């Protein structure tokens, strides 16, 4: 019996916890199939070809107890194979539908996973290790996503600190949202960010069709040409989501959003315009660009899988055939190297799609935090200007779960900024709460707004 023939692997000695879930079904099936214990014993030994005479219960037991004992042996010994069910169908052809239904139920991947986890210590270790790796990846995605959003504004990432739970939850949200952005991207975008998923899908579909008509060598050649195409696409994508210092960045000509004649410069300038100019169209294009990451990742994974599959499908024992098989592995490995260029762009894509430059406006702060700022906000509320989007001092909360409140101020009526900031210049302030501000400095926030660019 090979591994692929087994519905359940042998459990070894000892009780099988999962047998409590399957045993009632199997006992009912055996009792309905065979009229006597002796008939069931004969089937196991002759028709099914199982050498378990020394393990089966005494045939003089009641029918229900005998069937239960046989069911335990079949489950614990890993005898529920395809051959066993084929023999059962031959013995009772009129009950084939019932037998096949039971076989599908037992061979379901979820049931196999449950069986392995409850029987194999190594499976438990693998499950725990997988969860740990998943948590570490999510945590690191959260770290890099917060760093990317801060760099996008033009601030120092080291000025923000977060709790471990904040970083982990951000990473988990990033995994979900990147998939969601990939789904809505073709509907939200307008230009290349909308057609990119179709183009990527077309590249993969051609390879699939070539494999379907058994043109394996042509498929390998096509996949080898797709790899540099995806590589160029990833480089341009990295340039698009890699814009930085939009609000508080350096002055020209070093600013990454400056226009230029080269294609990377044009892409950066276009993406910056989506971030700086607030509109539903630009927000949609920003989300669609973030979703392209998912399509690039999916295309890369499929290219690697198809390359390996095409290499294995090459028939023949000649040296040329062996070269083609190795070429499949080489194409998959090369695509894996190219895919490594895409991984660092995941947090940048998430930061661009989830935050961009949109943050909640601060409506009220604690009286003990930045008295000058508190006075400006009080005056705005008293004059009815606090709810106006064109208010001359806009205060936006950019902490996003950080341990300390950080706000960005822009406007001519804002308090004097650090380092002799000019009136109207955008600058950030870290609010230090006094002992009386147990809940933090920011007491009330308003609508989500785009950070205006004073440069």
C-alpha positions as CSV (number, residue, x, y, z in Angstrom):
1,X,0.0,0.0,0.0
2,X,1.4,3.4,-1.0
3,X,0.8,6.7,0.8
4,X,-1.5,7.9,-2.0
5,X,-3.7,4.8,-1.7
6,X,-4.3,5.4,2.0
7,X,-7.4,7.2,3.2
8,X,-6.0,7.1,6.7
9,X,-2.5,6.2,7.8
10,X,-1.8,3.6,10.5
11,X,-2.3,5.0,14.0
12,X,-0.1,2.5,15.8
13,X,-1.1,1.1,19.2
14,X,-3.4,2.8,21.5
15,X,-6.9,4.3,21.2
16,X,-7.7,6.6,18.2
17,X,-9.4,9.8,19.4
18,X,-10.8,10.6,16.0
19,X,-12.4,7.1,15.8
20,X,-15.1,8.4,18.0
21,X,-16.1,10.7,15.1
22,X,-16.0,8.0,12.4
23,X,-16.7,4.8,14.3
24,X,-20.6,5.2,14.5
25,X,-20.7,5.6,10.7
26,X,-18.4,2.6,10.0
27,X,-20.3,0.4,12.5
28,X,-23.6,1.2,10.9
29,X,-22.2,0.5,7.5
30,X,-20.7,-2.9,8.5
31,X,-23.9,-4.0,10.3
32,X,-26.1,-3.1,7.3
33,X,-23.7,-4.8,4.8
34,X,-23.3,-8.1,6.5
35,X,-25.9,-10.3,8.2
36,X,-23.6,-12.2,10.5
37,X,-20.3,-11.9,12.3
38,X,-18.9,-14.8,10.3
39,X,-19.8,-13.3,7.0
40,X,-18.0,-10.1,8.0
41,X,-14.9,-12.0,9.1
42,X,-14.9,-13.9,5.8
43,X,-15.0,-10.7,3.9
44,X,-12.1,-9.2,5.8
45,X,-9.9,-12.2,5.3
46,X,-10.8,-13.3,1.7
47,X,-12.4,-10.4,-0.2
48,X,-10.5,-7.5,1.4
49,X,-7.3,-9.5,1.8
50,X,-6.6,-8.2,5.3
51,X,-4.3,-10.3,7.6
52,X,-5.9,-9.3,10.9
53,X,-7.2,-12.7,12.1
54,X,-5.3,-12.3,15.3
55,X,-6.8,-8.9,16.0
56,X,-10.5,-9.2,15.2
57,X,-12.9,-9.9,18.1
58,X,-14.5,-13.2,18.8
59,X,-17.3,-14.0,16.4
60,X,-19.4,-15.2,19.3
61,X,-19.8,-11.6,20.5
62,X,-23.1,-9.7,19.8
63,X,-23.2,-8.3,16.3
64,X,-23.0,-4.7,17.3
65,X,-20.0,-5.3,19.6
66,X,-18.2,-7.3,16.9
67,X,-18.8,-4.6,14.3
68,X,-17.5,-2.0,16.7
69,X,-14.4,-4.0,17.4
70,X,-13.7,-4.5,13.7
71,X,-14.3,-0.7,13.0
72,X,-11.7,0.1,15.7
73,X,-9.1,-2.2,14.1
74,X,-9.8,-0.8,10.6
75,X,-9.4,2.8,11.7
76,X,-6.4,2.3,14.0
77,X,-4.6,0.0,11.5
78,X,-5.0,2.4,8.6
79,X,-6.9,-0.2,6.5
80,X,-9.5,2.2,5.1
81,X,-7.8,2.3,1.7
82,X,-9.2,2.6,-1.8
83,X,-8.6,-1.2,-2.2
84,X,-10.8,-1.9,0.9
85,X,-13.7,0.2,-0.5
86,X,-13.3,-1.4,-3.9
87,X,-13.5,-4.8,-2.3
88,X,-16.6,-3.7,-0.4
89,X,-18.3,-2.5,-3.5
90,X,-17.6,-5.8,-5.3
91,X,-19.0,-7.7,-2.3
92,X,-22.1,-5.5,-2.1
93,X,-22.6,-3.9,-5.5
94,X,-26.2,-2.8,-4.8
95,X,-24.9,-0.6,-1.9
96,X,-22.2,1.1,-4.0
97,X,-23.8,4.6,-3.6
98,X,-23.8,4.3,0.2
99,X,-20.2,3.0,0.3
100,X,-18.9,5.7,-2.0
101,X,-20.6,8.4,0.2
102,X,-18.8,7.0,3.3
103,X,-15.5,6.8,1.4
104,X,-15.7,10.5,0.4
105,X,-16.5,11.5,3.9
106,X,-13.5,9.6,5.4
107,X,-11.1,10.8,2.7
108,X,-12.0,14.5,3.0
109,X,-8.9,16.6,3.5
110,X,-10.3,18.2,6.7
111,X,-10.9,14.7,8.1
112,X,-7.4,13.6,7.2
113,X,-5.9,16.6,8.8
114,X,-7.9,16.0,12.0
115,X,-6.8,12.4,12.0
116,X,-3.1,13.2,11.6
117,X,-3.2,15.9,14.3
118,X,-4.9,13.6,16.8
119,X,-2.6,10.6,16.0
120,X,0.9,12.0,15.2
121,X,3.0,14.0,17.6
122,X,5.0,15.2,14.7
123,X,1.8,16.6,13.2
124,X,1.2,18.5,16.4
125,X,4.7,19.9,16.2
126,X,4.2,20.8,12.6
127,X,1.0,22.6,13.4
128,X,2.5,24.5,16.2
129,X,5.5,25.4,14.2
130,X,3.3,26.6,11.3
131,X,1.3,28.8,13.6
132,X,4.5,30.3,15.1
133,X,5.9,31.0,11.6
134,X,2.5,32.5,10.6
135,X,2.5,34.8,13.6
136,X,6.1,35.9,13.0
137,X,5.3,36.7,9.4
138,X,2.2,38.6,10.4
139,X,4.1,40.5,13.1
140,X,6.9,41.4,10.7
141,X,4.4,42.6,8.1
142,X,2.9,44.8,10.8
143,X,6.3,46.3,11.7
144,X,7.1,47.0,8.1
145,X,3.6,48.3,7.2
146,X,3.8,50.9,10.0
147,X,7.3,51.9,8.9
148,X,6.1,52.2,5.3
149,X,3.2,54.4,6.2
150,X,5.4,56.8,8.3
151,X,8.0,57.0,5.6
152,X,5.3,57.7,3.0
153,X,4.4,60.8,5.0
154,X,8.1,61.8,5.5
155,X,8.5,61.2,9.2
156,X,11.1,59.3,11.2
157,X,9.8,55.7,11.8
158,X,12.0,55.5,15.0
159,X,9.8,58.1,16.6
160,X,6.9,55.7,16.8
161,X,6.7,52.7,19.1
162,X,3.9,50.1,19.1
163,X,2.8,47.2,21.3
164,X,3.3,43.7,20.0
165,X,-0.4,43.1,19.7
166,X,-0.8,46.3,17.6
167,X,1.9,45.1,15.2
168,X,0.5,41.5,15.1
169,X,-3.1,42.7,14.4
170,X,-1.9,45.1,11.8
171,X,0.0,42.3,10.0
172,X,-3.1,40.1,10.1
173,X,-5.2,42.9,8.7
174,X,-2.7,43.5,6.0
175,X,-2.9,39.8,4.9
176,X,-6.6,40.1,4.6
177,X,-6.7,43.5,3.0
178,X,-4.1,42.7,0.3
179,X,-6.3,39.9,-0.8
180,X,-9.4,42.1,-0.8
181,X,-7.6,44.8,-2.7
182,X,-6.6,42.3,-5.4
183,X,-10.3,41.3,-5.8
184,X,-11.7,44.8,-6.1
185,X,-8.7,46.2,-8.0
186,X,-10.0,45.5,-11.5
187,X,-13.2,47.3,-10.6
188,X,-11.7,50.3,-8.7
189,X,-8.8,51.2,-11.1
190,X,-8.8,53.1,-14.4
191,X,-5.5,52.6,-16.1
192,X,-2.7,50.0,-16.1
193,X,-3.6,49.1,-12.5
194,X,-6.9,47.9,-13.8
195,X,-5.7,45.9,-16.8
196,X,-2.6,44.5,-15.0
197,X,-4.6,41.5,-13.5
198,X,-5.9,40.6,-17.0
199,X,-2.5,40.8,-18.6
200,X,-1.0,38.6,-15.8
201,X,-3.8,36.1,-16.1
202,X,-3.3,35.9,-19.8
203,X,0.4,35.1,-19.4
204,X,-0.5,32.2,-17.1
205,X,-3.4,31.0,-19.2
206,X,-1.2,30.6,-22.3
207,X,1.1,28.3,-20.3
208,X,-1.8,26.3,-19.0
209,X,-3.3,25.8,-22.5
210,X,0.1,24.6,-23.8
211,X,0.3,22.0,-21.1
212,X,-3.3,20.9,-21.7
213,X,-2.5,20.1,-25.3
214,X,0.8,18.4,-24.1
215,X,3.1,21.0,-25.7
216,X,5.4,20.8,-22.6
217,X,8.5,22.1,-24.3
218,X,6.7,25.0,-25.8
219,X,5.2,25.7,-22.3
220,X,8.7,25.8,-20.8
221,X,9.9,28.2,-23.5
222,X,6.9,30.4,-22.9
223,X,7.4,30.3,-19.1
224,X,11.1,31.2,-19.6
225,X,10.0,34.3,-21.5
226,X,7.4,35.2,-18.8
227,X,10.0,35.3,-16.0
228,X,11.8,38.5,-17.3
229,X,8.4,40.1,-18.0
230,X,7.3,39.5,-14.5
231,X,10.7,40.8,-13.3
232,X,10.3,44.0,-15.1
233,X,6.8,44.4,-13.9
234,X,7.9,43.9,-10.3
235,X,10.7,46.5,-10.6
236,X,8.2,49.1,-12.0
237,X,5.7,48.1,-9.3
238,X,8.3,48.6,-6.6
239,X,9.0,52.0,-8.0
240,X,5.3,52.9,-7.8
241,X,4.6,51.9,-4.3
242,X,8.0,53.0,-3.1
243,X,7.3,56.7,-3.2
244,X,8.3,58.4,0.1
245,X,8.4,61.8,1.9
246,X,5.3,63.1,0.2
247,X,4.2,65.5,2.9
248,X,7.3,66.4,4.9
249,X,10.0,65.3,2.5
250,X,13.0,67.0,1.1
251,X,12.7,69.9,-1.2
252,X,13.2,69.5,-5.0
253,X,15.0,68.1,-6.8
254,X,15.5,65.2,-4.4
255,X,11.8,64.7,-3.8
256,X,10.6,61.3,-5.2
257,X,7.3,62.8,-6.5
258,X,9.0,65.2,-8.9
259,X,8.1,64.7,-12.6
260,X,10.7,63.4,-15.0
261,X,11.2,62.0,-18.4
262,X,12.1,58.4,-17.4
263,X,9.4,55.8,-17.0
264,X,10.1,55.2,-13.2
265,X,9.8,59.0,-12.6
266,X,6.6,59.2,-14.5
267,X,5.1,56.3,-12.5
268,X,6.2,57.9,-9.2
269,X,4.7,61.2,-10.2
270,X,1.4,59.6,-11.2
271,X,1.1,57.6,-8.0
272,X,1.9,60.8,-5.9
273,X,-0.9,62.6,-7.7
274,X,-3.4,59.9,-6.6
275,X,-2.2,60.3,-3.0
276,X,-2.1,64.2,-2.9
277,X,-5.3,64.9,-4.8
278,X,-8.3,63.7,-2.8
279,X,-11.1,62.2,-4.9
280,X,-13.0,59.0,-5.1
281,X,-11.3,58.2,-8.4
282,X,-7.8,58.6,-7.0
283,X,-8.7,56.6,-3.9
284,X,-9.9,53.8,-6.2
285,X,-6.7,53.9,-8.2
286,X,-4.7,53.8,-5.0
287,X,-6.5,50.7,-3.8
288,X,-6.2,49.0,-7.2
289,X,-2.4,49.6,-7.2
290,X,-2.2,48.0,-3.8
291,X,-4.2,45.0,-5.2
292,X,-1.7,44.5,-8.1
293,X,0.7,43.0,-5.5
294,X,-1.7,40.1,-5.0
295,X,-1.9,39.4,-8.7
296,X,1.9,39.6,-9.1
297,X,2.3,37.1,-6.2
298,X,-0.3,34.8,-7.6
299,X,1.2,34.9,-11.1
300,X,4.7,34.2,-9.7
301,X,3.5,31.2,-7.7
302,X,1.6,29.7,-10.7
303,X,4.7,30.2,-13.0
304,X,6.9,28.3,-10.5
305,X,4.3,25.5,-10.2
306,X,3.7,25.3,-13.9
307,X,7.5,25.3,-14.7
308,X,8.1,22.3,-12.3
309,X,5.0,20.5,-13.7
310,X,6.1,21.1,-17.3
311,X,9.6,19.8,-16.6
312,X,8.2,16.6,-15.0
313,X,5.9,16.1,-18.0
314,X,8.7,15.9,-20.5
315,X,8.9,12.3,-21.6
316,X,11.9,10.3,-22.8
317,X,15.3,9.2,-21.4
318,X,17.5,10.9,-23.9
319,X,20.0,13.6,-22.7
320,X,17.9,16.2,-24.3
321,X,14.9,15.2,-22.3
322,X,16.8,15.3,-19.1
323,X,18.0,18.8,-20.0
324,X,14.4,19.9,-20.5
325,X,13.4,18.5,-17.2
326,X,16.2,20.4,-15.5
327,X,15.1,23.5,-17.4
328,X,11.7,23.3,-15.6
329,X,13.4,23.4,-12.2
330,X,15.7,26.2,-13.4
331,X,12.8,28.4,-14.6
332,X,11.0,27.8,-11.3
333,X,14.1,28.7,-9.3
334,X,14.7,31.9,-11.4
335,X,11.1,32.9,-10.9
336,X,11.6,32.3,-7.1
337,X,14.5,34.7,-7.2
338,X,12.4,37.3,-9.0
339,X,9.6,36.8,-6.6
340,X,11.9,37.7,-3.8
341,X,11.9,41.2,-5.2
342,X,8.2,41.4,-4.6
343,X,8.0,40.4,-1.0
344,X,9.4,43.7,0.4
345,X,6.7,45.5,-1.5
346,X,3.8,43.9,0.5
347,X,3.9,46.3,3.5
348,X,4.3,49.3,1.1
349,X,1.3,48.2,-0.9
350,X,-0.8,47.7,2.2
351,X,0.3,51.1,3.6
352,X,-0.7,52.8,0.4
353,X,-4.0,51.1,0.1
354,X,-5.0,51.2,3.8
355,X,-3.7,54.6,4.9
356,X,-2.3,56.6,2.0
357,X,-2.3,60.1,3.4
358,X,-5.7,59.9,5.1
359,X,-5.8,60.2,8.9
360,X,-8.4,61.4,11.4
361,X,-8.6,65.0,12.4
362,X,-8.1,65.9,16.0
363,X,-11.0,67.8,17.6
364,X,-9.9,68.1,21.2
365,X,-6.8,67.4,23.3
366,X,-6.2,67.2,27.0
367,X,-5.6,70.6,28.6
368,X,-2.3,69.5,30.0
369,X,-0.9,68.5,26.6
370,X,0.5,71.2,24.4
371,X,-1.4,74.2,25.9
372,X,-0.8,76.3,22.8
373,X,-2.4,73.6,20.6
374,X,-5.3,73.2,23.1
375,X,-5.9,76.9,22.9
376,X,-6.1,76.9,19.1
377,X,-8.5,74.0,19.1
378,X,-10.7,75.6,21.7
379,X,-10.9,78.8,19.7
380,X,-11.8,76.9,16.6
381,X,-14.7,75.2,18.5
382,X,-15.9,78.5,19.9
383,X,-16.0,80.2,16.5
384,X,-17.6,77.2,14.7
385,X,-14.5,76.6,12.5
386,X,-13.6,73.2,13.9
387,X,-15.9,71.3,11.5
388,X,-14.7,73.1,8.4
389,X,-12.2,71.3,6.1
390,X,-10.6,74.6,5.2
391,X,-9.8,75.5,8.8
392,X,-6.6,77.5,9.0
393,X,-5.0,75.0,11.4
394,X,-5.5,71.4,10.7
395,X,-4.4,68.8,13.3
396,X,-4.3,65.2,12.1
397,X,-3.7,62.2,14.3
398,X,-1.1,59.9,12.7
399,X,-0.3,57.6,15.6
400,X,-2.4,54.6,14.5
401,X,-2.0,52.6,17.6
402,X,1.4,53.9,18.7
403,X,2.1,54.1,22.4
404,X,2.3,58.0,22.3
405,X,0.1,60.4,20.4
406,X,1.7,62.0,17.4
407,X,-0.1,64.7,15.4
408,X,0.7,66.7,12.2
409,X,-0.2,70.3,12.1
410,X,-0.5,72.5,9.0
411,X,-1.9,76.0,8.7
412,X,-1.1,79.6,9.3
413,X,-3.0,79.7,12.6
414,X,-1.2,76.7,14.1
415,X,1.1,77.2,17.1
416,X,4.8,77.8,16.4
417,X,6.5,74.7,15.3
418,X,9.9,73.2,16.3
419,X,13.1,74.3,14.6
420,X,11.6,77.7,13.7
421,X,9.0,76.3,11.4
422,X,7.5,78.9,9.2
423,X,3.7,79.8,9.4
424,X,1.8,77.3,7.3
425,X,4.6,74.8,7.2
426,X,3.7,71.2,8.0
427,X,5.3,69.7,11.1
428,X,4.7,66.9,13.6
429,X,4.4,67.1,17.4
430,X,4.6,64.2,19.8
431,X,2.2,64.9,22.7
432,X,3.5,64.1,26.1
433,X,0.6,63.4,28.5
434,X,0.7,64.6,32.1
435,X,-0.1,62.4,35.0
436,X,-3.7,63.5,34.9
437,X,-4.1,62.3,31.2
438,X,-4.6,58.6,31.9
439,X,-6.3,58.1,28.6
440,X,-3.8,59.9,26.5
441,X,-3.7,63.4,25.0
442,X,-6.1,63.1,22.2
443,X,-9.6,63.1,23.6
444,X,-11.8,63.5,20.5
445,X,-11.2,62.9,16.8
446,X,-13.2,63.9,13.8
447,X,-13.5,62.9,10.1
448,X,-10.8,61.2,8.0
449,X,-8.9,63.8,6.0
450,X,-6.0,63.9,3.6
451,X,-2.8,65.4,5.0
452,X,-2.3,68.6,2.9
453,X,1.1,69.1,1.3
454,X,2.7,72.4,2.2
455,X,5.6,71.8,-0.1
